């Protein structure tokens, strides 16, 4: 919804709070927003013009009109955009936009720290709810080939607590949090903090509006809230993560071991 490329840090905080608290914004004043976010009223007043609105009142009217966003309406919005172009060109251009936005906000230091943390962890726990499950499966499959101990958390609700007994300070928790952090994600972050586990969040939000601490964040653009959400940029980010992790000698030695095992059993289990 907001183009954050030219926003200051305080304006990004305002943007992220607004995007995560639409219901509250509808009844809030600029003073209340300023107090909640921790910025001046003047900063909130200047914010609206930076993101294409005349005022808070104009933004509230926009939200009122857009309020009923459903999966079906997201698809309709995408189809409306296709009316004057072909499907292939539309999706190619949209994918390029998602990738470019992701690259524009790429933080190499966070990325390299994530690589180091995964390599050093005794066990990597991956939480990938909903559509991010395919990304969790990909990470689990590829990283296991490098000799990394990976546990993909498949449980939801209280059954997920079974996984927590395995966590200690030598473990790492990677969470996919697109749109918002689910209750299971909050519990994982709480438990990770209590057990001094490092945490990595993969998100389509530049700033996470959650009261729980995390160590690293990797950003991937998926499009505006009212659009059909693409997974092209998150997939691109995860594939680059896998490639970088696979470059060290330990990972290469495990790949050689896999090659030898395949040769040994090629008659029993041909590819």
C-alpha positions in Angstrom: 0.0 0.0 0.0 2.7 2.4 0.9 5.9 3.1 -1.1 8.4 2.9 1.8 11.5 3.6 -0.4 11.6 7.3 0.4 10.3 7.1 4.0 12.4 8.0 7.0 12.8 5.5 9.9 10.1 7.2 11.9 7.8 7.3 8.9 8.4 3.6 8.3 7.4 2.9 11.9 4.2 4.9 11.4 3.5 3.0 8.2 4.0 -0.4 9.7 1.9 0.4 12.7 -1.0 1.7 10.5 -0.8 -1.4 8.3 -1.1 -3.7 11.3 -3.8 -1.7 13.1 -6.3 -0.6 10.5 -9.3 -1.0 12.9 -7.6 1.2 15.5 -6.6 3.8 12.9 -10.3 4.2 11.9 -11.1 5.7 15.3 -7.7 7.2 16.2 -6.6 10.8 16.1 -3.1 12.0 14.9 -2.2 12.6 18.6 -3.1 9.1 19.6 -1.2 7.6 16.6 1.9 9.7 17.6 1.8 8.6 21.2 1.4 5.0 20.3 4.2 4.9 17.7 6.5 7.2 19.7 6.8 10.1 17.3 5.7 13.7 17.2 2.2 14.8 16.0 3.9 16.8 13.3 5.6 13.7 12.0 2.2 12.0 11.7 0.7 15.0 10.0 3.6 15.1 7.4 3.3 11.4 6.9 0.1 11.4 4.9 1.4 13.5 2.0 4.4 11.2 1.8 2.2 8.2 1.1 -0.2 9.9 -1.2 -3.1 11.1 1.0 -4.2 14.7 1.9 -4.8 13.9 5.6 -5.7 11.2 8.1 -9.4 11.8 7.2 -8.6 11.0 3.5 -6.8 7.8 4.5 -9.7 6.7 6.7 -12.1 7.2 3.7 -9.7 5.1 1.6 -9.7 2.3 4.2 -13.5 2.4 4.5 -13.8 1.8 0.7 -11.2 -1.0 0.7 -12.2 -2.6 4.0 -13.9 -5.7 2.7 -10.8 -7.4 1.1 -11.3 -11.2 0.7 -9.3 -13.8 -1.2 -11.9 -13.6 -4.0 -11.6 -9.8 -4.2 -7.8 -10.1 -4.4 -8.2 -12.3 -7.4 -10.7 -9.9 -8.9 -8.3 -7.0 -8.5 -5.6 -9.1 -10.3 -8.0 -10.0 -13.1 -9.0 -6.4 -13.5 -5.4 -5.5 -14.1 -5.3 -8.3 -16.8 -8.1 -6.7 -18.8 -5.9 -4.8 -21.2 -2.8 -7.1 -21.2 -2.0 -10.8 -21.6 -1.5 -13.1 -18.6 2.2 -13.8 -19.3 3.2 -10.1 -19.6 1.3 -9.1 -16.5 2.8 -11.8 -14.3 6.3 -11.3 -15.7 6.1 -7.6 -15.0 4.6 -8.2 -11.5 7.3 -10.7 -10.7 10.0 -8.4 -11.8 8.5 -5.7 -9.6 8.5 -8.0 -6.5 12.1 -9.1 -7.1 13.3 -5.5 -7.6 11.5 -4.3 -4.5 13.1 -7.1 -2.5 16.5 -6.3 -3.9 16.0 -2.6 -3.1 15.5 -3.4 0.6 18.1 -6.2 0.7 20.2 -6.0 3.9 23.4 -8.0 3.2 24.6 -7.9 6.8 21.3 -9.5 8.0 21.5 -12.1 5.2 25.1 -13.1 6.1 24.3 -13.3 9.8 21.4 -15.6 8.9 23.8 -17.9 6.9 26.2 -18.0 9.8 23.5 -18.7 12.4 22.1 -21.6 10.3 25.5 -23.1 9.8 26.3 -22.9 13.6 23.0 -24.2 14.9 22.7 -27.6 16.5 19.2 -27.8 15.1 17.2 -25.5 12.8 13.5 -25.4 13.6 11.4 -24.1 10.7 7.8 -22.7 11.2 6.1 -22.3 7.8 2.3 -21.9 8.1 -0.1 -21.7 5.2 1.3 -20.9 1.7 4.8 -20.6 3.1 4.8 -24.4 3.8 6.3 -25.0 0.3 9.3 -22.7 1.3 9.7 -24.6 4.5 9.7 -27.9 2.7 12.3 -26.6 0.2 14.6 -25.3 3.0 14.3 -28.6 4.9 15.1 -30.7 1.9 18.0 -28.7 0.6 19.7 -27.9 3.9 19.4 -31.5 5.1 21.6 -32.4 2.1 24.3 -30.2 3.6 24.3 -32.1 6.9 22.2 -29.5 8.7 19.8 -30.9 11.3 16.4 -29.5 10.3 13.0 -30.0 12.0 10.0 -28.7 10.0 7.3 -27.9 12.5 4.1 -29.3 11.0 1.9 -29.1 14.1 -0.6 -26.4 14.9 -2.3 -25.4 18.1 -1.2 -27.1 21.4 0.3 -30.1 19.5 3.1 -27.8 18.4 4.3 -27.7 22.0 5.7 -31.2 21.5 8.4 -29.6 19.4 9.4 -27.1 22.1 10.9 -29.7 24.4 13.7 -30.2 21.9 14.9 -26.6 21.8 17.9 -25.2 23.7 20.3 -22.3 23.3 22.2 -24.1 20.5 19.1 -24.2 18.3 17.8 -21.7 15.8 14.2 -20.9 14.9 13.3 -19.6 11.5 9.7 -18.3 11.1 7.8 -17.4 8.0 5.5 -14.5 9.0 3.7 -13.1 6.0 1.0 -10.5 6.8 1.0 -11.1 10.5 2.4 -13.4 13.2 0.1 -16.2 14.2 -0.4 -17.3 17.8 1.9 -20.3 17.2 4.6 -17.9 15.9 4.2 -15.8 19.0 4.6 -18.9 21.2 7.8 -19.9 19.3 9.3 -16.4 19.8 8.5 -16.5 23.5 9.9 -19.9 24.0 13.0 -19.0 21.9 13.6 -16.0 24.1 13.2 -18.0 27.3 15.7 -20.6 26.0 18.1 -18.2 24.5 17.6 -19.5 20.9 18.3 -17.2 18.1 15.4 -16.4 15.8 15.1 -15.4 12.1 11.9 -14.0 10.7 11.2 -14.1 6.9 8.5 -11.5 6.3 6.8 -9.2 3.7 6.9 -6.4 6.3 10.0 -4.2 6.5 9.3 -3.6 10.2 7.6 -6.2 12.4 5.0 -4.6 14.7 5.2 -7.3 17.4 6.1 -6.9 21.1 8.4 -10.0 21.0 12.1 -9.9 20.3 13.8 -11.5 17.3 17.4 -11.5 16.1 17.2 -11.2 12.3 14.7 -10.3 9.6 14.8 -11.2 5.9 12.4 -9.2 3.7 10.7 -10.4 0.6 8.0 -8.4 -1.3 4.7 -10.1 -2.0 2.6 -7.2 -3.2 0.0 -4.9 -1.7 -2.6 -6.2 0.8 -5.5 -6.1 -1.7 -3.6 -8.0 -4.4 -3.0 -11.7 -5.0 0.1 -12.4 -3.0 3.1 -13.7 -5.1 5.7 -16.1 -3.6 8.3 -15.4 -6.3 10.4 -13.1 -4.2 10.3 -15.3 -1.0 11.4 -18.2 -3.2 14.2 -16.2 -4.8 15.4 -15.2 -1.3 15.3 -18.8 0.0 17.1 -20.2 -3.0 19.9 -17.6 -2.6 20.1 -18.5 1.1 20.5 -22.2 0.2 23.1 -21.5 -2.4 25.2 -19.4 0.0 25.0 -22.0 2.8 26.0 -24.7 0.3 29.3 -23.0 -0.5 31.3 -24.0 2.6 33.5 -27.1 2.7 31.3 -29.0 5.2 28.2 -28.7 2.9 30.3 -29.8 -0.1 31.6 -32.8 1.8 28.0 -33.9 2.5 27.1 -33.6 -1.1 30.1 -35.8 -2.1 28.9 -38.3 0.5 25.4 -38.3 -1.1 27.0 -38.8 -4.5 29.0 -41.8 -3.2 25.9 -43.3 -1.6 24.0 -43.0 -4.9 26.7 -44.8 -6.8 26.7 -47.6 -4.2 22.9 -48.2 -4.5 22.3 -47.2 -8.0 21.2 -50.7 -9.0 18.8 -51.0 -6.1 17.4 -47.5 -6.3 18.0 -46.1 -9.8 17.3 -42.4 -10.3 
